[in-house]
Amino acid sequence: MRFKLLLAFVEDSKTDAVLDAARKAGATGATVINNARGEGLYQKKTFFGLGLDVQRDVILFVVEEHLARTILETIERVGDFDSSSGQGIAVQLDVEDAVGVAHQVETLTKVVEAKL
């Protein structure tokens, strides 16, 4: 079984919604890294002209490759990434090898076979 790593950088207020939607789309788990900082194309400013650091969470998903694109598109939709600049970003990377996922392979095999 082959896996993809999805990295999602989301506003902390949207983290729970993204996690729930990704699970419904086929993700079997995630790791959340809190308190990341980020900015989009344009730095957000306060009314005093000072830089405004936007609170971000980084969410890591290791997902089966056949489910990856659907989950990625779900994350984008729920996170409103394309609604305006600086809302968030998600990327997909190939995973060469993974350990600690053996308990998920049996469940994922049934799900993937049903989709194929």
N, C-alpha and C positions, 0 to 999 in steps of 0.2 A: 504494500500500500504506500502511495506517495502522498506527501503533505506539502502544504504551503503555509508560510507565516504571513499573517495579516497584521500590520501595524496601523493602528488608528490613533490619531491625535485629535482629541475632541474637547470641547468646552466641558468643564466639570459638571455643569448643570445638565448635560445631555448624556453623561456616562451610563446611567442606569437604563435609559431608554435604548441606547445603542446595544448594551449587553443583552437586554431582553429580546430585542429584534434579531440580533445575531444568533441567539440560541434557537429562536423559532425558525430561522433560516437554515439551521443545521450545525452550528458551532456547538461543540461539546464541552467547552470550558474557555476560560480566559484568565489572563493575569492583568491586573490594573496597577499602573505606576502613577501615584498621585503627585501633585505639586510640580508639574512640569511648567515651564514658561514658554510662550510662543507668541508670534505675531504673524500677520498675513502680509500681503503685498504692501500695505500701508500701515505704519505704526499708529495705533490708536492713541489719542491724546485726550486729556481731561480738559475741562473748560479753562484751566489755568495754563494750558499749553504743555503740561508735563506729560511724559510718556506713561501710558497705562498698560501695565503688565496684565495680560489676560491669563487667568488660571486654566490650565489644561491638564487632562489626564492622558496617559499613553496606555492603550489597551492592546495586548498581544494575544492573538488567536493562532493556534496551530490547528489547521483544518485539512480535511481530505481534499485533494486537488480538484475533484469533480464538483465539490460544493463551494469552492473558493470564490468563484466569480459571483455567484448568487449572494453569498454572504457579504462580499465587498460592495456590491450594488445596494444591498439592504442597509449597510452601515452609512453609505453616502446619503441615501434617501432620508433615513431617520436623523442623521446628524446635520441635515440641511447644508452640506458642504458646498454645493454649487449655488446657493441662494445669494451669497455675497462673499466678498473677500474676507479671509481670516476666520471662517467658520470651522475649519478643520480639514484634515487630509487623511487619506488611508492609502496604504501601498501593499502590494503583494510580492513576496519573495519566495523563491524556491527553497525548500528545505532538503539538504543533501541527505541527512540522516537524523533520526530522532529516537530517543529512549524515553521510557516512562509513559508511553501511549498504548502499550499492549492491552490494557484493560478496555480501551476504547475501540480497538480494531474489530472485535466481534460485532459490536453494535453498528459501527460505521460500515462494515461489509454489507450488512443487510440493507442499510439505507442506500448505499451507492448502487448495489445490484438492482434495487427497485427503480432507481432513477435511470439506469442504463437500460 
